[in-house]
Amino acid sequence: MNLAYVSPLPPLRSGIADYAAALLPHLRPHVARLTVVTDGYVPHLPAGLADAWCGVDGEAWGRDSLPLYHMGSHLQYHRAVYRALCRHPGVVILHDGNLLPFIHELTLSAGNRAGFLRQVGLESGAAGIADAWTAIQAGTPLSLERHALLSRVARASLGVVVHSRCLQERLRATAPQARVAVLPHLDLAPPGAALSSRSQYRAELGLDSSSLIVGLFGYIAPVKRLEPLLAAFARLRTAFPHARLLCVGQVVDGYDLAAVDELGLQDVVRVTGYVPQERFLRYLSAVDVGVNLRYPTWGEASGALLRLMACGVPTLVTDAGAFSELPDDVVLKVPIGPDEVAAIEVALRALLGDAGRRSQIGRAARDFVAANCSPPEIGRRLVGFLHAAIAGEEETCTSFT
């Protein structure tokens, strides 16, 4: 089998790009020829794979190769991927469970009202078109809950790979004929991550060795529940005067972090902005507790969470979507709802005040990732799904769930 690999890749600042690069070396041994396709830039490929890059020779790569697409919701990184998968059926690794923002930006924001209505109609029929037309006329957003706009990807693909049963069910609800497999998210932490002492990483990063550091990682956006986290953190200041909140990642455009000042947390909250992957991993290994809250969530997994778990960091997650599917002993789950702030506070108190519990959950998390998210095993299983999708072997495909 020849494989055309169509995805954002480093140096693009994307978690999907990091995932795609980490997976590549574990696919090459199983295919006859691997061709890497990017959109107008030279990718930073893993060692030994530089010869696989073919640039952007549009149609040439698709003639005798099975395309494998990595699809997400960031228009800049996935516009070319989406257009290619609509032209050349292949297998899609779907990293996001809601493509409405992507389709909205691709069509309606660019003045293509008819294109937007077609996309909604493909998924939801006449009722969806009516919803979309009403939203356009009123100048209000279309409901994310009712219109995830996943149908075009599912129907244009020989098979779709997702990272949660939640997203598998959402896809099958909107496209019952879709061939969908669930594979665990890939362990993105390099071998030996977190083997150095926490104090060593803190010294390298200029972090106080005596502080209890809570870390939030990845893009900083409203869905990451930063406001409830800050409110809970403010309640902890008296009991844990040495606690600090470290936000490692780029703040999305237009997101105002005014709550930091409003709650008087300027001296305990630090936002780094974007950091390169190697430094990102050092920050991961330097914190005592991780936070990976997300709501709304549509069944997508989190690369930052897998890295935290692989590094043995006990982490809070929102009890929703893919995160609910994790075993209860490997993360601390926080319910969404009116008591969210209180639940975050209780969870943080439990971890910050008990080093033994932090260690116990961290070990369980690290063991879970080692047992379920091994890159060589994920690569092997994915190639098995590719062969099954080509052959139309429905039973073989669903055996991966």
N, C-alpha and C positions, 0 to 999 in steps of 0.2 A: 504494500500500500504506500502510495506517495501522499504526503500530507502538506497542505498549504496552511500556514499558521498566521492568522490575520488578527492582529491585536495591537493595542497601545503597548509600548515597551519602554523601559528606562532609556533615556533620561527624563521621560515625561513624569510629572509628579502625580502619580496615580497608584492607588493600592492595587488596582487591577493590572497595571503594568508590572508591578513588582511580582504579583502572583504569576502572570504569564511568563515572566523571565525565569522564575523559580521552577516552573513546571517543564520548561523546554528540555533540559538535559535528560529528563526521565521519559521523554517520548522518543527521542532520537534512536535509541537502541531497538525500538520495536517497529520502525518504519523503514521502507526502502530508501525514500528520499524525503528530506524535510526542507521546505522552503518557507522562509520568514518574510512576511509582507508588512510594510509599514507605510505610513501616509506622509511622505515628504520630509523625512528626517532619518539620520543614521542611528540605529538603535545601539544601546550598550548591551551586548549579548554575553551570556556566560562563556567561560573559557571553552575553546574548541568548537564554537558554533558560529564564528564570524563568517564562515563560507556559506552559511545557510541563507543569509540575507540577500534578497533579490531586488530590493528597492520597491518602486511603485509601478511596475510594468503591467498596469491595469489588468487586462484579460489574460495575459500569457500564463500566469500561474494556475489559472482555474481549469485548464483544459484536460490535464491528466492527473490531477491531484484532488483528494478530498479536502475541502476547506474546513478548518476548525476555527471558529470565531469566538472571541471573547467580547461579550456585549454588556455594556453598562449604560448608565443614564447621563453621563457627562457629554454634552454635544460636541465639544471641541475634540475629545479623544475618540468618540465612537461614531461620528457622522459617517466616515468612510467605511467603517466596519458594517454599519447598518445598511448602507447602500449596496455594499458587496454581497451581503448575505441575502438581500432581496433578489439579486440577480443570479447568484450561484448557490443553489441549495447545498447545505453542508450540515455539520453538527455545530451547535452553539453552546458554549458555556455561559449561562445567563447569571450575571453577578448581582443584578438588581431586580426586585420584585415588582417595580412599578415604573413603567416607561412613559407615563403621561407627561411629566415635565420635559423629557427628551423630545417627544413627538410635538408637544406644544411649541417648544423653541425651534424645532426643525421646520415646522409648517406655519402655524398661526402667527408666531412672533416675526416670521419672515414675510408676512403678508399673504401666505398661501391658505386662505380660509377653506377652499374646496378640499385641499389635501388633508387638512385637519379633520373635516367632516367625514371624508372617506375613511380615514384611519379609525375614527370612533365607530362609524357604521360597520366596518369590518368585524369589530369585536362585539358590538351591542345592538346591531340592527337599527331598525327605524326608531326605536325608543332612545337609543344612544344618540342618534343624529338629532332628535328632538331636544335631548338634554344639552347637547353641544351648541345647537343653534340658540337655545334660550340663554345659555351662559354667555355666548358671544354678544347677543343683543343687550344683555344686562350688564356686560362688562365684569362678570364675576367668574371665578375659577370653576372649572369642571371638577366634580367630586373625585378625589383620588381613590376613595374607597370603592366607588362604583365602576370606575373606568381606569383599570391598570394598563390597558393598551398593550397586552402581551400577545395578542392573537397573531399579528403579522409575523413576529419572530417564530412562534410555534408552527405556523402553517407553512412558512418558507423553509423549514428545516427538516432534515432527515431524522434528527434527534436533538433533544435539549438536555443538557446536564445542569442540575441545580445542586445547592448545598444544604437543602432542608426539605423535609416532608411537607412542611407548611407551604413552601413555594411550589412544590410538585402538585399539591392539591389545587392551588390557585390556577396553575397552568391548565390542568385537566378540566377545571370548571369552565374555563373560557375557550379551550380548544380540546375537546374530549378525544379527538383522534391523535393528539400529539404523543410521540414516543418520548417519555421523560424518565431520566435516571437520576438518582440521588447519590452523589459522591461527597464524602466529607471535604471540608475546606483543607487546603494544603498547609502544612507546617512551614511557615515562612522564616522561622528563626534558624540561623545557621547551626550546624552541629557544634555542640559544646557551648551554646549560648548560656550565659549566666553562671559559667564555671568560676569566673573571677568573683572576688568578694564584693558585696554591695558597697562597702566602704571604699574599695579601690575605684569603682565606677564613679562614686560621688566625688572623690578627690579629683578625678580627671575632668568632671563636669562642673566643678566649682559649687557643689551642693553641700549644705551643712550636714555633717556626719551624725549630729545628735537629733535631727528632726525626724518626725514621722511623716513621710512623704506619700501623698495620694496622687496618682497620675492618671490623667485623661489623655488619650492618644488619637492621632488622626485628624482629619478635617474637623474644625470646630464650627458647628452649625446648630441651629435651634433643635433639630431632632436629637442631638446628643444630650439633651436635658440638663444643660449647664445651669440654668436658673434654679431648678429645684436642688441641684447639687450644691450650689453656692449658699442657698438658704439653709440647707442642712449643715453645711460646713460652719456657717456663722453660729449655729447653736452649739457647736462642739468646742468653741474657742476656750471657754473656761476650763472644761475638763481636760482638754488636750492643747495646752498653750504652745507646744512645739510642733503641732501639726501644720503642714504646708500643702497647698494644692498646686500641682505642676501640670500645665496644659501644653502638651507637645504637639504642635501641628499648625497648619495654616488656618487662620480665621477666614471664613467665607466672606466674600464681598457683601457689604451692607449689614453684617451682623454686629450689633452694638453690644458691647460687654459692659454697659453702664451699671449692671447689678453689682459688679465688683466694688465700685465706688459707693453705691447706695448702701451696701451692707458693711461698709468700712473694712473691706478685706484687702486693701491695696498692699499691705505688708505681708500677707500670707499667700497671695495668688501670683503665680508667675506664668506668663504666656511666652513661649519661645518663638512662635512662628515656625515656618517650614524648616526642617533640619534634614540633612542627608541621611540615607538609610543606616549607615554604620553608626552615626551619632544617635539616631532614633533608637537603635537597639541598645545602646549604652544607657540611655534614659530609661528604657523599659526595665533593665536589670537593676536600676538604681532605686526604684520606688518600693515602698512597703506594701502598698495596696493599689490595685488598678480599678478604674471605673470605666465601664463600657455600656452606659445607658443609651437606649435608642427608642424613640417613639414619635410619630408612628413608624412601624416597621412592617415590611411586606414579605418577610421570609428570607431576606438577604442575610448572608453570614458576614463576619467581620474579621478581616486580616489582622487588625490591631489586637483583637481579643485573642486570636490564636497565638499571636506572638507573646502576649502577656502570659497565657497559660503555659506555653512552651518554656518560658523563662521561670516558671514556678511562682508567678505573682498571683496571690488571691485577688479575685476581681468581682466587682458588683456588675450585674447585668439586669436589664429590664426583663421581667417575666412575660415575654411576648414573642411571637414569631419563632424564628430559628433558635433564639436563646432559650426558650422554654424547653426545647428538645434536649438540651444538655443535661447530664446527670446532676442531681442536686448536690453531690459532694464535691464537684469540681469548680463551681462558681457559687456566688451568693445572689439569689434572685430577688429583685425588688418589684413589687406589684405597681402597675400604673394606676392612677386614679387620684382622688382627692387627698389621700393619705400618703402620697408619694414622698413628700419632704420628710415626714416622720419616719417612713420606712427606710429611706436612705440614711437618716440619722442613726437609727437603731443598728443598721447593718455596719455602718462605719464605726460606731462605738464598739460593736462586737469584735471587729478586726483590729482596730487601733489599740484596744485595751488588752489584747490577748495574743502575744507572740506565738504561743503554741498553736492556736487555731489558724493563724496566718500560715504557719509552716505546714500544717496538716492539709489545708485546702490547696496550697501551692504545690505540694508533692502530688496530690491526687490529680490536679490539673495537668502537671507535667507528664504524669503517667498516661493520662487519657490521650493527650496529643501524640505521645510516642506510639501508643497502641493503635490509633485510628487514623492519623493524619500523615503517615510516612510518605514523602514524595515519591520514592520508587514504587510503592504499592499503589498510590493514587494513579501514577502514570500507567502502570500495568493494567489496572482496572479500566481506566479511560480508553486505552487502545482496544480493550475487549469490547467496550461499548461502541466504539467507532466501527469495528468489524460487524457487530450485530446490527447497527443502524443501516449499514450498507446492504446487508443481507435481508433486512426487514424482519429480523428475528425478534418478535415482540417479547417472548418469554425470556430470552437471554437478556434483553434490555432491562426488563423490570426486575430481574434478579439482583440488580445492584442496589435496590432501595433498602 
